[in-house]
């Protein structure tokens, strides 16, 4: 992973699964988020909301609209990135964060913070895509395929909350398959580690990514 390794405390299977959708190719253009919190291997909360992308990164591409169905009209009255950060961090709490292809989602956090002029929060995170690749023998490790292997089917892919639920299901199922009871045990079983998103100075150029 591109971020520095974080220490892994001994904790139960507690984590927050997240997923972002973006308005366009800019990683800063977050337009929705889903967060699913898991404690002791059980989902205890699910929440999702729309986000008004930061100015300069708020153009919606036809491609992204076709993917997730979110249009400018949907977010016109939504909170902006800086305004919703408190809710996002409250939902995550002190849990490690997981996302399917976490590089994309952590890139969204970093870029949206830079574009909004707010501090990038330090987050310990890992990737359910990497966990799936080292747990299942599949022809594809895209979220719908990996989620099906975990027994989580028939969800609306590219709906941020549904995708976060699918991500959480993969982690819980993988932990059971590896017969481990916490995040450190799972990461050890798959030969991975927590990484950390660290605060950084605002970038002169926002990285590009796709939902």
N, C-alpha and C positions, 0 to 999 in steps of 0.2 A: 504494500500500500504506500501511497505517496506521503502520508502523514507519519510523524514519529510514533513509535510504539508507546502505548500507555501501560502502566502497571495493571495487573489483573487481580483485584481483591477477591476473596472467597465470599461469594454471595449466592443466594438461591437463583433459580431460573427467573430472574426479574429483568425486564428490558422494556424499551419502548420502540415499537416498529413504526417507521414513518415512510411517507411517500409524498412526493411533490409532483404536480403537473405544471408545465410552463406555457406561457402565452405564445412564445416564439423560440427562435434559436438561441437567444441570450439566456445564459444560466441564471441571470438576475430576474428573469420575468416570471417568477413564481405566481401562479394564479389560483392554486388550491393546495391544500395539505390534508393528509389523513394521519392520525396518530392513534395507535392501539397500544395500551399499556398492559403488560403481563406481569403477574406476581405469582411466584411458586408454580410457574407453568400454566397458569389460568388467566384468561383474558378478564380483566377487571374494569376496563373502560375503553370506549371507542368514541372518537370525536373527529370531526372534519369541518373545514370551513373554506370559503372562498377568500382570496387575497387580491387586492388591487396592486398590480405590478408597479414597481418604482418608475417614476417619470424617466423617459428616455429608453425604457425597456418594456413599454406597455403596448407595443404593437402586436396584435394577434395575427399569426400566420394562418392561412387556410389549411395548411397541413396539420398544424397542432389542433385547430378547431375540429377537423375531421377525426382526430385521434381521441380527444377527450370530451368534445361537445360543449366546451365552455367558450362563451363569446364575450366581447367587451360589455354588452348590456348586463351580463350576469355579475360582473365585478364592479360596476360603477358605484355602488353604494357600500362595497366591502371595505374592511379596514386595510390600510396599507401595511407593508412589511414591518416598518418600525412600530406601528401601532399594535400589531398582533404578536410581536415577539414575546411579550409577557405571558400571553396565553400558551404559546408554543412551549416555552421553557417550563411553565408550570405543569403542562401535560407530561413532559419528559421527566421532570424531577431530577433525581440524582441517578437515574437508571442509565445503563449503557444503551445506545441507540443502534438499531439495525435497520438496514434498507436493502432492497434487492438491487444490486449494482450501486453500492453505497457511494462510490466515487461521484456518481451523478448527483445524488441527493445532498451530499456534503458540499459539492460544488455550488449547488443552488443556495445553500445557507451562506456560504462564503461570499458569493457574488451579490446576492440580494442585500446582505449586510453592507458590503462596500458601496453599492449603488444607493443605499438609503442613508449612508453616513452613520451607521450604528456599529458598535463593537461586535466582532464575531465571537459568539459564545464558545467557550471550550467544551467540546463534547467528546466523550469516549464512544467509539462506534466500531461495529463490525459489519460484515456483508453476508447476507443470506444467499447470494449467488455463489460465493466461495464455499459456504457451508454445503449448499446443495450439490455442487460439483464434487465434493469429497464425501458425499453421503449416498447419492443415488447414481445408478448407471442409466443415463438417459441420452437420447439423441439430440436433445436441446435442453438448455437450462433457463430458457425464458420463464418469466414468472408464472404464466398459466400452466406450463408443463411441469415445472418443479412443484407448484402448489397441488397439482393433480397427484403427483407422487406422494405428497404428504396427506392426501385425502381431502383436500380443500378444492372443491370444484364448483363450476357454474357461478362464477362471480363476474362482475362487470369490470373487465380489465381497463385500466386507465381512468377509473374512478379512484381518486386518491385514497379514500377510506377503505374501499374494497381491496385495493392493492396492499395497503398496510396490513389488513387482516390476513391476506394471503401470505405475506412475508412472515407475520407472526406464527402462522400455522406451520410454515416450513421449519422455523427454528424449534418450536415445541416438538414437532414430530421427529426432527433430527436428533434432538436431545434424548428422546425415548429410544430411538434406534441405537444410539451409541451408549445407552444406559448410563447417562450422566444426569446430574441434578442441578447444575448451575452453569452459568455462562462460561466461566473459566474451564470447567470440565469439557464443555462442548468444543470450545476453541482448541483446547489441547488435543481432543480426539481427532479433530480434522486438520491439525497442524497449522493453526492460524493464531492470530493474536488480536487484541484490541488495538486500535489506532486512536489518535486524538486529533481533533480539529482544533487548531490553536488560533487565537486572535492574530490577525495580520494587518499591516498597513493597507489602506485602500489601494487597489490596483489601478494602473493607468489605463488598462484595457480589460474589460470584463470577458471571461472565458465563454466560449460558445458550447451549448449542449442542447439536446433534444429530449422532449418528454418521452 
